[in-house]
Amino acid sequence: MVRVVKQISLAGIAVLLLPVTVLVATSAAQTVKSDIQKMKGWQSCSSCAGKGGTGPVASFSMTQFQSSPSLSGASSRQHINPSKPYSNALWWKQLGAKNSASHFIYHVYFYLRTPSYAQALEFDVNQSNGSHKFIFGTQCNIKGGRVFDVYDPAGHAWRHTGIACHAPSAYKWHHLTWELYRSSTRVYYVSVTLDGVKHYVNRSYLARSSSTKEINVAFQMDADKYMHTYDTWIDKISLKYW
């Protein structure tokens, strides 16, 4: 479980004053989904990934089971070819529902050859338990602040964390881990670890109402104002939850 030591509210945003302690549950209580990039049934869209779900459309594709570049021998190549500035491409994989789950650890490895072409890279976990939708939206905001952003579900807005996230090195695998938690009505961004460097985020926001029941992971590529075409390879995606 996650234990919050103290919390205050500034301008409607809950800020944790001390680091959150992550306690690992027993293995019998955990669900682990591994190599999610290999799974069938990924869904995708372009316009729905934009602001208000009606953004500009881009051409995009997902090609699974890539042997190179790869860590597992079966990475997935995500491609975006923008038709307008700041268009996006979003992919997500439904993993079933587990309404009791409240803790999540999301691992993903990613690789780019032209990282300077990316506006942002988004890595998400979403859960709905029949009463609330818990959107754990995160992004490396490469050109919009060079920081990690997290999503405020009820506020429908991205919030800067102040944690640096510059353009990742080209031709190199990068390992990203997010530790996440929810209460009955709120999402908590506990920590982010990029290439072995961990930062505590300690942000909390209200969830949205929803009658859906689901858990999914998502990856999004954002195009810049120059409409650069680029690719991202993703590999060894896993989600642990309990």
PyMOL commands that set and color helices and strands:
alter all, ss='L'
color gray80, all
select helices_A, chain A and resi 27-29+36-38+47-49+51-53+115-117
alter helices_A, ss='H'
color red, helices_A
select strands_A, chain A and resi 2-3+7-10+13-16+21-22+31-33+43-45+58-66+75-82+88-94+103-111+118-129+132-141+147-152+157-164+174-182+186-194+197-206+208-209+213-223+230-241
alter strands_A, ss='S'
color yellow, strands_A
deselect
rebuild
show_as cartoon
